[in-house]
Amino acid sequence: MPPKDFCPLCPTKSDKVVTEIPRDNYDIVVFENKFPTFSRTPGRLDSNESTSERSILSYSKMQSRGICEVVCYTQEHDLYLEDMPLQKICNLIKVWQDRYLNLGSKNFIKYVFIFENKGKEIGVTLSHPHGQIYAFPYIPPVVLEELSSSKKFYKKNKKCLHCTIIENELKDKRRIVIKNEDFIAFIPFYAGWPYEVHIYSLRHIGSICELIEQEILSLSVIIKKLINGYNNLFGFRMPYVMVIHQKPTDGRDYIYYHFHFEFYPPYRTKNKLKYMAGCELGAGTFINDTLPEEKAAELKEIVDKI
């Protein structure tokens, strides 16, 4: 945690106390993480493995070459994403588009992962509204599994798996939380978290860069409504993990994949967190003791009032 009364993500107001942003004001700022998981220039791999260290089982290695960025949404320390005017959220989406294009254009980057961790329950140490971007030198496992399933479905049915899920949700209606002319937000049938919500573009697109101006505005409305719905659910700012899933940047064709957001809020009631424990961590199986239809109706009732 930073020292009390000091935020490294606020603007620098004094020469004596310099933050990560050496300006006295800003709108949206992106800079490389001071403590990155990946590095542009990682250390070289040790190829001089001694004979005694070799065995019948060999592990593959690669350099952790990548880029980690921090995205500060606003200079205002207590102005969260859901509090911002729609135009401000639109601008943030355009920044995400810019970073996806810029980072994804580098030949050593295969996947651009945009996300936000919010709240101390998630492990966040800086409360200033911000997100992160990890530009991976490989496609991460969860996305790889989604891509594999989507590809198999497309080959068999000549249709996008995600578009088919959207069609089913529109017919069923029970799991829909918010819908407008460009996006749908719903608790999926296969949700692992009680209030997990996915936001899908109704139009089949592969990445955030394919959004047109009207869709950017529609997405801003959905994001703002959903997070405020979370906040009104239990009467406090809901912590969450927000991730953007989109096509890799390795130059291959991913016509079968569909751009979407996923939100994972950890609370299952006002006073109880949903923990990842034995069955989830050890067996890879989520135990969700709630019905997505019931939780969607509960959340929708609150969101409709916003």
Secondary structure, 3 states (H helix, E strand, C coil): CCCCCCCCCCECCECCECCCECCCCCCCEEEECCCCCCECCCCCCCCCCCHHHCCCCCCCCCCCECEEEEEECCCCCCCCHHHCCHHHHHHHHHHHHHHHHHHHCCCCCCEEEEEEEECHHHCCCCCCCEEEEEEECCCCHHHHHHHHHHHHHHHHHCCCHHHHHHHHHHHHCCCEEEECCCEEEECCCCCCCCCCEEEEECCCCCCHHHCCHHHHHHHHHHHHHHHHHHHHHHCCCCCEEEEEECCCCCCCCCCCCCCEEEEECCECCCCCECCCCHHHHHHCCCCCCCCHHHHHHHHHHHHCCC
